[in-house]
Amino acid sequence: MIRLAYLCVDPGVPVFGSKGASVHVQEIIRSWRALGAEVTVYCTRPGTDIPADLADVRVVVHRIPKGDGAAREQAQATAAAELAAQAIADGATAVYERYSLFSDALARITSALAIPGFLEVNAPLIDEQRIHRSLVDEEGALTVLTRQVAAASRTVCVSEPVATWVKERVASEDQAKVLVVPNGVNVDRIRPTAEAVGIPMVVFVGTLKPWHGVETLIRAKAVASTDWALRIVGDGPEGQRLRELAVAHGAAVEFTGAVTPDLIPAALAGCALAAAPYPEMEDASDQYFSPLKIYEYCAAGLPVVASRVGQVPSIIDDGVTGLLVDPSDPAALAAAIDDLAGAPLARAAMSDAARSLASDHHSWDGVLGRITEGILS
C-alpha cells in the first residue's frame, strides 16, 4: 500500500475550507485514496469544513503565527522542516506537495526516504507575493523552488504560463520533469440536473474578488434584453460592493453567500447556463489560472459563457460547449447570455457536450493518473 504524505505549508490555504484551493486539495486527496493510498495530510492550516468522506484522514498540523515580513517567512520554513520530519518519522512511501513559498518539505522527505515525490505548482507564488503582498527573502524563495523541483520526480503545473514560469527559474536538467496538467472536477459529485421550470437561471460560483469579473456580469444583467435570472454563489471582499451595484442598476440578483464545497452541486442544480466573466488584465501573463469553476460548470452539464482570456479558450469550444466573449464588456456578455437563454435546443446540445468534456478529459482521477503516469507502478 502507498503511504502518501500530502503537504500544504501555505497558511493561506485551509485544507478543509470552501475556497477553490481547498477544493483542489480535497479532490487530490480523494483521488489518492481512490488509488488505495493511505493518506496523511501535513499542513499549517487545517480548516474546519471537513467533508464526511474525509473525516477519517489523519492530519498533522504545525500552525504558523500571524505576522508579516521576515519572521513570517522563517516561520513557514520552520513549519516545512517540522512537517517533513514528521512525515519521515511516519515512513511515507510517496510524497505530494502543493507548492508553497519557503517550503522544502518534499526535498527533505524524498532525500531521507528515497521515495517518489510530486510537486504541484498552481501559481507563480514568488511574483504574486512580491507584487501583491511583501517578499523579504526573494532569493531564498527562489532557492527553495529550485531545490524542490530538482528533488521532485515530477513537477506538475496547472497551465502553460505556470510551467514556463517554473522552467525559467530552474536548472535546465530539471525542465524535462515539468508537466502541464490542468485542473479537474469530481464528475461523480457534480452531475447534470434538469433545468428548473420557468425563467432560465444563470449561475456564477466563486469567491467575489476583482479578478473574477462579477461586476461585468451584474452590469450585463442590467442591460439584458431577454428575461433570465442570475444567481451568484459565494462571497468575498467584493461582496458588499457587488450587492450595492446590483441595487443601483436595478438588477435582480440572488446572492447565496459562501457555501461549502459539498453544497455546490445543489447550488448548480436547476440552472440553465453558467458564467465565467473574467475581466481584461493589464498584463496578459496574469491569466495563468486553470479555472476550477469552469470544469464544475461542465460537469453539471451547463453551457458556459466565458471571457476569451488566458486558458479559457483551450477549455470552452466556442459554439459547442459554450460561448466566448470579449472580457470586461457587459453588452457582449449580455448578448451571449440572451442568445442562449432564448435557445433551449442549443443549450441542450451544449449541455451534453460540456458534460462529455468534463467526464472524458477532466476527472480528478484522470488528472492524478496523468501526474503519476510512469512513476508509480
C-alpha positions as CSV (number, residue, x, y, z in Angstrom):
1,M,0.0,0.0,0.0
2,I,1.1,3.5,-0.8
3,R,1.6,5.6,2.4
4,L,1.2,9.1,1.0
5,A,2.4,12.3,2.7
6,Y,0.3,15.2,1.3
7,L,1.8,18.5,2.3
8,C,0.4,22.0,2.2
9,V,2.5,24.5,4.1
10,D,0.7,27.6,2.6
11,P,-1.1,29.3,5.5
12,G,-3.4,30.9,3.0
13,V,-4.9,27.5,2.0
14,P,-7.1,25.8,4.6
15,V,-7.2,22.1,3.8
16,F,-10.8,21.8,4.8
17,G,-12.2,25.1,3.6
18,S,-14.5,26.5,0.9
19,K,-12.1,28.4,-1.4
20,G,-11.1,26.9,-4.7
21,A,-7.6,26.0,-3.5
22,S,-9.2,24.0,-0.7
23,V,-11.5,22.1,-3.2
24,H,-8.3,21.3,-5.2
25,V,-6.6,19.9,-2.1
26,Q,-9.6,17.8,-1.1
27,E,-10.1,16.3,-4.5
28,I,-6.5,15.3,-5.0
29,I,-6.7,13.6,-1.6
30,R,-9.8,11.8,-2.7
31,S,-8.1,10.6,-5.9
32,W,-5.1,9.3,-4.0
33,R,-7.4,7.4,-1.7
34,A,-9.3,6.0,-4.7
35,L,-5.9,4.6,-5.8
36,G,-5.8,2.7,-2.5
37,A,-3.3,5.1,-0.8
38,E,-3.3,5.7,2.9
39,V,-3.1,9.5,3.0
40,T,-1.8,11.6,5.9
41,V,-2.1,15.4,5.5
42,Y,0.7,17.6,6.8
43,C,-0.3,21.3,6.9
44,T,-0.2,24.7,8.6
45,R,-4.0,25.4,8.3
46,P,-6.4,22.5,8.6
47,G,-9.7,24.4,8.3
48,T,-13.0,23.3,9.9
49,D,-15.3,22.4,7.0
50,I,-14.4,18.7,7.0
51,P,-16.4,16.6,4.4
52,A,-17.8,13.4,5.8
53,D,-15.9,11.2,3.4
54,L,-12.6,12.8,4.6
55,A,-13.3,12.8,8.3
56,D,-11.0,9.8,8.8
57,V,-8.0,11.4,7.2
58,R,-5.1,11.8,9.6
59,V,-4.0,15.4,9.8
60,V,-0.7,16.7,11.2
61,V,-0.7,20.4,11.9
62,H,2.1,22.9,12.5
63,R,0.5,26.3,12.8
64,I,2.2,29.5,11.7
65,P,1.7,32.5,13.9
66,K,0.2,35.6,12.4
67,G,2.6,38.2,11.3
68,D,4.4,39.7,8.3
69,G,7.9,40.1,6.9
70,A,11.0,38.0,7.5
71,A,9.6,36.4,10.7
72,R,6.6,35.0,8.8
73,E,8.8,33.7,6.0
74,Q,11.1,32.0,8.5
75,A,8.0,30.5,10.3
76,Q,7.0,28.9,7.0
77,A,10.4,27.4,6.5
78,T,10.4,26.1,10.1
79,A,6.9,24.6,9.6
80,A,8.1,22.8,6.5
81,A,11.1,21.3,8.3
82,E,8.9,20.2,11.2
83,L,6.2,18.7,9.0
84,A,8.8,16.9,6.8
85,A,10.5,15.5,9.9
86,Q,7.1,14.0,11.0
87,A,6.4,12.5,7.5
88,I,9.9,11.0,7.6
89,A,9.3,9.5,11.0
90,D,5.9,8.2,9.8
91,G,7.6,6.3,7.0
92,A,5.8,7.7,3.9
93,T,6.3,5.8,0.6
94,A,5.4,8.7,-1.6
95,V,5.0,12.5,-1.2
96,Y,2.8,15.0,-2.9
97,E,3.2,18.7,-2.1
98,R,1.3,21.7,-3.1
99,Y,4.0,24.3,-3.8
100,S,4.3,26.9,-1.0
101,L,6.7,29.7,-0.5
102,F,9.7,28.7,1.6
103,S,8.7,25.0,1.9
104,D,11.4,22.5,1.1
105,A,9.5,19.6,2.7
106,L,9.3,17.5,-0.4
107,A,13.1,17.7,-0.9
108,R,13.7,16.8,2.7
109,I,11.4,13.8,2.6
110,T,12.5,12.4,-0.8
111,S,16.1,12.7,0.2
112,A,15.7,10.9,3.6
113,L,13.4,8.1,2.4
114,A,14.4,7.8,-1.3
115,I,10.8,7.8,-2.4
116,P,8.9,9.4,-5.4
117,G,7.8,13.0,-5.0
118,F,5.3,15.1,-6.9
119,L,5.3,18.9,-6.7
120,E,2.1,20.7,-7.7
121,V,2.6,24.3,-8.8
122,N,-0.7,26.3,-9.1
123,A,0.6,29.9,-9.4
124,P,3.8,31.9,-9.7
125,L,3.9,32.5,-6.0
126,I,7.1,34.4,-5.8
127,D,5.8,37.0,-8.3
128,E,2.4,37.1,-6.6
129,Q,4.0,37.7,-3.2
130,R,6.3,40.4,-4.4
131,I,3.6,42.3,-6.3
132,H,0.6,41.9,-4.1
133,R,1.9,41.4,-0.6
134,S,5.5,41.6,0.6
135,L,8.5,39.4,0.0
136,V,11.7,39.9,2.0
137,D,13.8,37.0,1.0
138,E,13.1,36.6,-2.7
139,E,16.5,34.9,-3.2
140,G,15.7,32.4,-0.5
141,A,12.2,31.7,-2.0
142,L,13.8,31.0,-5.4
143,T,16.4,28.7,-3.9
144,V,13.7,26.7,-2.3
145,L,11.8,26.4,-5.5
146,T,14.8,25.2,-7.5
147,R,15.6,22.7,-4.7
148,Q,12.0,21.3,-4.7
149,V,11.9,20.9,-8.5
150,A,15.3,19.2,-8.5
151,A,14.1,16.8,-5.8
152,A,10.7,16.0,-7.4
153,S,10.1,13.0,-9.6
154,R,7.7,15.3,-11.5
155,T,6.6,18.9,-11.2
156,V,3.1,19.4,-12.3
157,C,1.8,22.9,-13.4
158,V,-1.8,23.8,-13.9
159,S,-1.2,25.8,-17.1
160,E,1.4,26.5,-19.7
161,P,2.2,30.0,-18.3
162,V,2.9,28.5,-14.9
163,A,5.1,25.8,-16.4
164,T,7.0,28.5,-18.3
165,W,7.5,30.4,-15.1
166,V,8.9,27.4,-13.4
167,K,11.2,26.4,-16.3
168,E,12.7,29.9,-16.5
169,R,13.8,29.6,-12.8
170,V,15.2,26.0,-12.5
171,A,18.2,24.2,-13.9
172,S,18.0,23.0,-17.5
173,E,18.3,19.3,-16.5
174,D,15.1,19.7,-14.4
175,Q,13.0,21.3,-17.0
176,A,12.1,18.0,-18.7
177,K,10.4,16.9,-15.4
178,V,7.9,19.8,-15.6
179,L,4.5,18.7,-16.9
180,V,1.3,20.6,-17.6
181,V,-1.8,19.0,-16.2
182,P,-4.9,21.3,-15.9
183,N,-7.3,21.2,-13.0
184,G,-10.2,18.8,-12.9
185,V,-13.6,18.1,-11.4
186,N,-15.3,15.4,-9.4
187,V,-17.7,14.1,-12.0
188,D,-19.4,11.8,-9.5
189,R,-20.1,14.6,-7.1
190,I,-21.3,17.1,-9.7
191,R,-23.7,15.8,-12.2
192,P,-26.3,17.3,-14.7
193,T,-29.8,18.0,-13.5
194,A,-32.9,19.0,-15.3
195,E,-33.4,22.8,-15.8
196,A,-35.9,24.3,-13.4
197,V,-39.2,25.3,-14.9
198,G,-39.6,29.0,-15.7
199,I,-37.1,31.7,-16.4
200,P,-33.6,30.3,-17.3
201,M,-31.2,30.6,-14.3
202,V,-27.6,31.8,-15.0
203,V,-25.2,31.0,-12.2
204,F,-21.7,32.2,-11.2
205,V,-19.7,30.4,-8.5
206,G,-16.6,31.7,-6.8
207,T,-15.0,34.0,-4.2
208,L,-16.1,37.6,-5.0
209,K,-12.7,39.1,-5.9
210,P,-12.0,41.7,-8.6
211,W,-10.3,39.2,-11.0
212,H,-13.5,37.1,-11.3
213,G,-15.3,39.9,-13.2
214,V,-18.6,39.6,-11.3
215,E,-19.2,43.4,-11.8
216,T,-19.3,42.8,-15.5
217,L,-21.9,40.1,-15.0
218,I,-24.1,42.3,-12.9
219,R,-23.9,45.1,-15.4
220,A,-24.8,42.6,-18.2
221,K,-27.9,41.5,-16.2
222,A,-28.9,45.2,-16.0
223,V,-28.7,45.7,-19.8
224,A,-30.1,42.2,-20.9
225,S,-32.9,42.2,-23.4
226,T,-34.1,38.6,-22.6
227,D,-35.6,37.6,-19.3
228,W,-33.1,35.4,-17.3
229,A,-32.4,35.1,-13.6
230,L,-29.0,35.5,-12.0
231,R,-27.6,33.5,-9.0
232,I,-24.2,34.4,-7.5
233,V,-22.9,31.7,-5.3
234,G,-20.1,32.7,-3.0
235,D,-18.8,35.7,-1.1
236,G,-15.6,37.6,-0.6
237,P,-14.0,41.1,-0.4
238,E,-16.2,42.4,-3.2
239,G,-19.5,41.0,-1.8
240,Q,-21.0,44.1,-0.3
241,R,-20.0,46.4,-3.2
242,L,-21.5,44.0,-5.7
243,R,-24.7,43.8,-3.8
244,E,-24.9,47.6,-3.8
245,L,-24.0,47.7,-7.5
246,A,-26.9,45.3,-8.3
247,V,-29.3,47.5,-6.4
248,A,-28.0,50.7,-8.0
249,H,-28.5,49.2,-11.5
250,G,-31.9,47.7,-10.7
251,A,-30.6,44.2,-11.5
252,A,-32.4,41.4,-9.7
253,V,-29.6,39.1,-8.4
254,E,-29.8,36.2,-5.9
255,F,-26.7,36.3,-3.7
256,T,-26.4,33.0,-1.8
257,G,-23.4,33.9,0.2
258,A,-20.5,31.5,0.8
259,V,-21.2,27.8,0.5
260,T,-19.1,24.7,1.4
261,P,-17.9,22.5,-1.4
262,D,-20.4,19.8,-0.6
263,L,-23.3,22.2,-1.4
264,I,-22.0,23.3,-4.8
265,P,-24.0,20.5,-6.7
266,A,-27.2,21.8,-5.1
267,A,-26.3,25.4,-6.0
268,L,-25.9,24.4,-9.6
269,A,-29.0,22.2,-9.8
270,G,-31.7,23.5,-12.0
271,C,-29.6,26.2,-13.6
272,A,-29.6,26.7,-17.4
273,L,-26.2,28.1,-18.0
274,A,-23.2,29.4,-16.2
275,A,-20.9,32.5,-16.5
276,A,-17.2,32.9,-16.1
277,P,-16.8,36.7,-16.8
278,Y,-13.1,37.1,-16.2
279,P,-12.0,40.7,-16.8
280,E,-9.4,42.1,-19.1
281,M,-6.0,42.4,-17.3
282,E,-3.2,44.9,-18.0
283,D,-0.7,42.1,-18.2
284,A,-1.9,39.0,-20.1
285,S,0.6,36.9,-18.2
286,D,-1.7,37.3,-15.1
287,Q,-4.2,35.0,-16.8
288,Y,-2.2,31.9,-15.8
289,F,-5.0,30.1,-13.8
290,S,-6.7,26.8,-14.6
291,P,-10.3,27.7,-13.6
292,L,-12.0,25.1,-11.3
293,K,-15.3,26.7,-11.7
294,I,-15.5,26.1,-15.5
295,Y,-14.8,22.4,-15.0
296,E,-17.5,22.3,-12.4
297,Y,-19.9,24.0,-14.7
298,C,-19.2,21.5,-17.4
299,A,-19.6,18.5,-15.1
300,A,-23.0,19.9,-14.2
301,G,-23.9,20.0,-17.9
302,L,-24.1,23.7,-18.0
303,P,-23.2,25.7,-21.2
304,V,-20.6,28.2,-20.2
305,V,-20.5,31.9,-21.3
306,A,-16.9,32.9,-20.6
307,S,-14.4,35.6,-21.4
308,R,-11.9,34.9,-24.1
309,V,-8.8,35.2,-21.8
310,G,-5.9,33.0,-20.6
311,Q,-6.6,29.3,-20.6
312,V,-10.3,29.6,-21.1
313,P,-10.4,29.2,-24.9
314,S,-8.5,25.9,-24.5
315,I,-11.3,24.6,-22.4
316,I,-14.5,26.1,-23.9
317,D,-15.1,25.3,-27.5
318,D,-17.0,28.3,-28.8
319,G,-20.4,27.3,-30.0
320,V,-20.0,23.7,-28.8
321,T,-19.7,23.7,-25.0
322,G,-20.5,27.4,-24.6
323,L,-19.8,30.9,-25.9
324,L,-16.7,33.0,-25.7
325,V,-17.0,36.8,-25.4
326,D,-14.6,39.7,-25.1
327,P,-13.7,40.4,-21.5
328,S,-14.9,43.4,-19.5
329,D,-17.8,44.1,-22.0
330,P,-21.2,43.9,-20.3
331,A,-23.1,44.4,-23.6
332,A,-21.3,41.5,-25.2
333,L,-21.8,39.3,-22.2
334,A,-25.5,40.2,-22.0
335,A,-25.9,39.4,-25.7
336,A,-24.4,36.0,-25.4
337,I,-26.4,35.1,-22.4
338,D,-29.6,36.5,-24.1
339,D,-28.9,34.2,-27.1
340,L,-28.6,31.1,-25.0
341,A,-31.4,32.0,-22.6
342,G,-33.7,32.1,-25.6
343,A,-32.4,28.9,-27.3
344,P,-33.3,25.8,-25.3
345,L,-32.3,23.3,-28.0
346,A,-28.9,24.9,-28.3
347,R,-28.5,24.7,-24.6
348,A,-29.4,21.1,-24.5
349,A,-26.8,20.2,-27.2
350,M,-24.1,22.3,-25.3
351,S,-25.1,20.6,-22.1
352,D,-24.3,17.2,-23.4
353,A,-21.0,18.4,-24.9
354,A,-20.0,20.1,-21.7
355,R,-20.7,17.0,-19.6
356,S,-18.7,14.8,-22.0
357,L,-15.8,17.2,-21.9
358,A,-15.7,17.0,-18.1
359,S,-16.2,13.3,-17.7
360,D,-13.9,12.2,-20.6
361,H,-11.0,14.6,-20.1
362,H,-11.1,16.4,-16.7
363,S,-12.0,14.0,-13.9
364,W,-9.7,14.3,-10.9
365,D,-8.9,10.6,-11.1
366,G,-7.7,11.2,-14.7
367,V,-5.7,14.2,-13.5
368,L,-3.9,12.2,-10.9
369,G,-3.3,9.4,-13.4
370,R,-1.5,11.8,-15.7
371,I,0.5,13.2,-12.8
372,T,1.7,9.8,-11.6
373,E,2.0,8.0,-15.0
374,G,5.2,6.2,-15.4
375,I,6.4,6.9,-11.9
376,L,4.1,4.8,-9.7
377,S,3.8,1.1,-10.8
